[in-house]
């Protein structure tokens, strides 16, 4: 691979500390070098500085005074799905809630019906359009969940598509099995039987085919109970899949507690999070932390309360933010907009929001040793912006297309 020298950088955001994640007040600190250069070698960050440098036999890129930032890491998406759900968007405008739409047979079940009809090739082509979109918007690592199959064959179909994306897309992809996203239509009124199906058939088959890195469960009001969630998480762990929980979105459902008790890597949503949940997560930080992950795009699109991000940071937690890109509740994977929402609606400082969308979100995928910051030896995923007077401009200009060039593993993305 070639050696790449980025010159004439207005501001370069770097990481000299190499922490796996940042907690509380640490999230306010950001290392910046003005009038800088950045050296990339063999697809990894090699060095940087702000004194004049000349390196023979390397390709030079002029940043034209722009800012260089690490690529976003999006630790919660559902971007393999069949078509959009704009009819439900209109239902929401007319006053129906997310839970009411789901109760009428829409929502997740609607997506499952459509996915069943599509071939793997069609799903892959649709998903790659979204993948290319988020790459252009600055995302360099992404988690993709199954969960619109809700039967063994269709869940496996989704996971095979995700594996194909892993093999063909230039960004880093993590796969999560979410067979417990809802109860499949064939099991209506028989939730216990559906949980048995997940535990006894789906999980072993996913494990045998090594199709998923993690397992997720929707532990919330109207979906799966803490006891059912714990059972499925333990079954997944027996096949090498650590937990990542949907929790506390619709109600105080016990999602955080079951996540902490079962060693989940992250617990996501948290719109209905309690002070007790924050205490439980703080206690877990002394061992193997469960990363709290807020999804501000969901709250924006569904007109729901936002997760108490300010409280989490004040409690010293390693907050992450992610897009929740999906057809029903968040049809957007624009992490720059997610950063803006975190600042505007959750009162995060720009530095806090950027760390939450990069290093901490990488940690919520188990990737922060190699992704999430510009650190020597890490994979060179980064982007160059237009010239900005300060980092504050990025979340402030919430729709401005400031990202000019994207690089993944040291190579420019066309």
N, C-alpha and C positions, 0 to 999 in steps of 0.2 A: 504494500500500500504506500501511497505517496506521503511526503511530509508537507504539511500545510502551515503557512504563516499568515495569521490575520493581523494586519497592521492598521494604524490610524483609527484605533478604537477610542471612542469618546469616554466611555465608562465600561470597565470589565468587572463583572461580579464573580469573585473567586471564593474558594473554600480551602483554607490552610489547616483547618482543625480536624477534618475527616471524621466527624461524629456521625453515628448512624441516623440520628434524628435530633431535633432541637426541641427543648421544653420551655414553656413559660417565657420568662424574660429573655432567654437566649434567642427567641424568634425575632426580637427587635434588632439584633445585631447583624449587619451585612457588610462583608469585606468588599470594598470597591477600590479599583485602581483606575486613575484617570490618565488619559493619553497613553494607552497601553498597547501591547502586542500579545498575541496568544499563539503558542506553537502546538501543533497536533502531529503526532507521529504514530503510524500503524493503527489509526482509528481511535487513539486515546490521547487524553490531554498530557502533554509533555512538560510544558513550562510556560511562564509568562513574565512580564515585566513592563517597565515604562521608560527605560533608557533605550537609546537607538540600538538597533540590532540588525545584523545582516547574516543570513544563513544561506550558503550556496546550495544549489540543486534542490530547491523547494518551491512549491507553488505559492504565490503570494495572492492574498485577497485583501482588497482595500475596504475597510468597514465604513469609510467616508464619515467618520465621526459618530457613528451609531453606537448604541449600547449592545454589549454581548452578555447574554443571560443563558443559564442552563435550560434545556428543554423542559417543558412541563411534563409531569408524571401524573397520569389520570388513573387513579386506583379503583374506580368504580364505574363500569359502563355495562350496558346491555346492547352493544351496537350491532350484534348479529340478530336481525329480526326481519320479518316479512312485511314490508310496506308500512305506510304511515297510518295514523289514527286521528285524522283531523276532524272526523265526525264527532268523536268524543271531546275534542277541543271545543266545539260549538256547544255540546251538552254542558261543559263546565261553565261556559259563558252564561248559559241559561240557568245556572244555579246548582246543578248536580255536583255532589262531592265525589272525590276519588273512590271512597268506600261505596257510595250509592251506585256508581257506574259498575264497579266490580260485582256488586250484589245482583245487578241486572244481567250479569253474564258477559259484560264487556271487560275492558281492561286487559289484564294478563291473559285471560281465557280467550279473548278476541284475537290477541296476537298468536296464541297457540293454535287456534283454528287455521289462521292464514299460513303459519309456518309449516303446518302439516302438508299443505298443498304444494309447497315449493320444493324443487330439487336442491340438492347440495350446491350444484353449480349456480343456480339462480341466487341462493342465499349468499354464496361467496362473492359473486359479482356485486350484489347490492352492498354487502359489508365493505368491500374494498373501495367503493365510492366514498363511504363514510371514513374509512381509514385514511385515504388520501386527503380528504377534507381536514381531518384533525392534524395530520402531519403539517399541512400548509399553515395551520393556525398555531404551530409551535409545540405540539405534543410529541415526545420522543419515546415514551413508555406508557403502555396502557394495559389495564386488566379488562378482560371480556368474560362475561358470565353467560352460561346457558340459562335455562329457565322458561323458555317459551315453547318447550316440547311437551313437558308434563306427562310423558309416557316414555318408556325406556328407549324405543327406537328413535323417537324424535329428539330426545335429549342427546343421544349418541350422535345423531346427525349434526346437531348444533356444535357439539364438541369437536367433531371431525372438521367442520368448517373453520372453527377457531384454530385448530392445529394447522390447517392449510394456510391460514393467515400468518401464523407464526413462522411458517417455512418460507413464505414468499414476500411478506411486507418488510420494509427496511427498518421499522421501529421495533422496540422490544415489546413482546406480547406475553402476558400471563393469563392462563386459563383457569376459570373457576366453575365448578359444577354447582348449579342452583336448581336441581330438580325439585326442591321444596320452596319454589317461588309462589305456588298456590296449589290447590288440590285440582287435579285434572278432571275434566268433565265426566269421564267414565266412572269417577269415584265420588260424584256428588252425594253428600250425605254420609259418606264412609271415609272420613278423614283418617281414622286409625288404620284402615286397610291401605290407604295411600301411603302413609308413613311406613308401613310394612314393605310396600313395594319399593320405596326409596332405599330402605335399609337392606332388604334381602336380595334385590335384583339390580337396581340402578347402580348403587355405590360399588358393589363387587365388579360389575361389568366395566364401569368407568375406570376402576382401579386396575383391572386386568389389562385393559387397553392403554393405560397410562395417558389418559386424555385430559386430566386436570391437575393443576398444581394445588388448588384449594377447593374447599367445600363451603357453600353459603346456605343459610336458611333464613326465610322471612319470618322472624319471630315478632309478631305484632297482633294487635286486636283484629280478629276476623281471619287470621292466617294460622300460624303454628304456635303452640304453647311452649313455654320454657322447657317443660319435660320432654315434649316431642323434639324440640330443637336440640337438647342435650343428647338425646338418643342418636339423632342423625349425625351430630358432630363427632361423637365417639366412634360411630361406625366409619365415618370418613377418615378419621385419624388412623384407624387400623389399616387403611389402604394408603397411608402416607399423605393425606390431604388435610392440612391444618384449616381451622375454621376462620371464616370472615362473615360477620353477622349483619343482616338487615335488622335494625332494632330501634324501638322508641320513635318510630315515624308517626304513627297514628294515635298512639296512646302510651301510657306508662305500662309497658308490656313485660318488663323483666328481661328485655333483650341484653342490656348491659351486664346484668348479673350473670346470666348464662354464658355470655361471651367471656367474662373474666374467669368464671369457674372452670371453663373448658379450654383455657389457654388460646383463645382466638387471637389472630394477628391484628384484626381490626373490628370495630363495631361502627356501622355506618348509618347515616340519616340523622338520628338524635334530635329531631324537631320537638319531641315530647320529653326530652331529657330532664331528670330531676337533680337536685343537689346531692341526693344519696348516690346517684349514678356517678357524679363527678368524684365523690369520695371513694367509691369502689375503684374507679380507673386510676386515681392517684395512688391508692394502695398497691395496685398491680405494677406501677412504674418501677418499684424497687426490685422487681424480678424480671419477667419478660413482659414488656408493656403491651397492652392492647391499645392500638392507635385509634383514638376517636376521630372519625372522618365525617365532616359536615358536607352536605350537598346543597349549596345555596341555590343552584338552578332549579331544583325541585320545589323549594319554597316559593321562589319567584313565579314559576309557571302555574303552580297549584294554589297560589294565594294562601299558603300555610305559614305558620310561625317559622322563623329561622332558628336553627340550632344555636344554643347559647355559647357561641364561640368565645366571646370576651371572658365569660366565667371560666371556661376551660383553660384558657391561657393564663388567667390570673391564678388558677389553682396549680399551675406548673405542669400542665399536660402537653404532650407533643401533638398538637392539632394538625390534621391533614384536611385538605379540601379536594373534592373530585367533582366530575360533571354529572354523573348518573345518566349519561346519554342513553335514551330509550324512546320508543315511539309514543308512550302514553303520558308520562309525567315530566319528561325533560328531553324534548327533541333537539338537543344541541350538545355538541362536544367541544364548544369554544372555551378553552380554559382561561384565556385572557378575560373573557366576560365573567367567568366564575371568580377570578381574582377581583374584578371590579365589584361584583356583588358582595364578596366577603368584606371588602372595605366599606361599601355604601350601606349595606343592610346588617352586617354583623359587627361593624365598628372595628375591624382589624386595621392596623397600620399597613401601608404598602409592603414593608419588609416582612411583616408577619404573614400576610397573605401569600407573598411570593415563596417564602419558605414552606408554607403549608401546601402549596401547589407543586413543589419540586422535591426537596429532600424528604420532607415528612410523608408526602404521598408515595415516594419511592419506598420508604420504610414500611408503609402499609401494604406493599406488594412483596416485601422481603428483598428489595433490589438496591437498597441505599449504599451497599458496598461498591457498586459499579455505576449507579445512575443517581440523578437528582441534584448534582452540583458540579461546578467546574473545579475539579481536584485532580492533582497529578495521579495518573494511572487509571482514572475512571474513563468509561466510554465517552467519546467526544460527541455528545448530543447537545447542540446549542443552537441559538439563533441570533441574528443581527437585526437590530431595529433601525428605524430612521433616527437621526440625531434627536436627543431629548435632553432638556435642561436638567432633569432629575428622574430617578426611578418613579417618582410620584405620578409622572405623566402617563405611564402605562395603564394603571387602573382608572385614573382621572378621565382619560380619553377613551371611554368604554366601548365605543364602536369604531374608533379610528384604526385603519389597517397599518399599524406601525411595524409589523414584522416584515422585513425585507428579504432575508435569506435564511434558509433552514439547513442545518447540517446534521446528519445522522451517521454515527460511527466515523466521523471525520470527513464524510463525503457530502458535497452539496446536493440538495434535493431539487430536482428540476420542476 
